[in-house]
Amino acid sequence: MRRTCLFVASLLMSTGLWAMHCPQDMARIDALLAENPAVSVEQLAEVRRLRAEGEALHKAGDHAGSMKVLQQALDLLQAPN
């Protein structure tokens, strides 16, 4: 019983760590956008849309969805032209 309680407690604590990844991705996107990346206007609009969607998902508690969407935005910004 004690081991089960410790296991459950460790799982609950570790999920908070996953949530911390979203703000880092958003800050990374913001930094890349501040550098005026060489992407098309359409790609820039898509990156901004994805970033906003990722932030909304993060605030709603869907951290897995947020990280997926934010990674799509990062991929667009870092894709070779």
ABEGO torsion letter per residue (X at the ends): XAAAAAAAAAAAAAAAAAAAAAAAAAAAAAAAAAAGBBBBAAAAAAAAAAAAAAAAAAAAGBAAAAAAAAAAAAAAAABBX
